[in-house]
């Protein structure tokens, strides 16, 4: 079964029904049907939580967190090995630290990254990525 990993950008897009949310929704439906495996790093979940809390408050962030926990995705904890792999990726590529956790988690689970974050363009030739938005290069 094919594996995919959402970064925080993809789930925030889906939660806010922004451009690309239908593609994210399709992966969620496929996971519910048992057709694919979906993953999310706990670090990226924390990023989603703090961003929503900052904009809409803690109560809303807690409600969103509960909604995410019911999705058919596996939340991956940050083991010592994962932290060191993320640190190596951050040292190697000009990406955010939370994005490095998405990359490390995708590598660990042989998952395709699903994102719309333009920051991932710097690594697009090195990792398999499905873009939920298109960008003019």
C-alpha positions, 0 to 999 in steps of 0.5 A: 500500500502506498504511503503519504505524508501531510505537512502542516501546510496541506492540513491547514489548507484542508482545514481552511478549505483553501486552494488545493483542499480537494486534493487533500480531501481525496487522500483522506477519503482514500485512507478511510477506504484503506487504499493508502497510509497517511502520516503526520509528524507530531512536530507538524501537528504542533505547528498546526496547533500553535498557528490556529491558537495564535489566529483563532485562540486556544479553544478553536485550536483544541477543537481542530486538534480533536478533529485531526485526531479522528482523521485516518492518519498516523501521527508519528512521534519524534524519536531520538533518531527522527530528531537527529535525521531532521537536524541533518536535513535542516543542516543540509537544506534551507528549510524550516525546522518543522519541514525537516521533520516532515522530510525525516518522517517521510523518509522513515516511512517511505512516504510521498510528501503532500504539500503546497508549501513553496519552501519545499521547492528547494528539495523537489528533485530529491524527494517525491512530492505531490503539490496541492497548489501550482507555482510559477517557477 
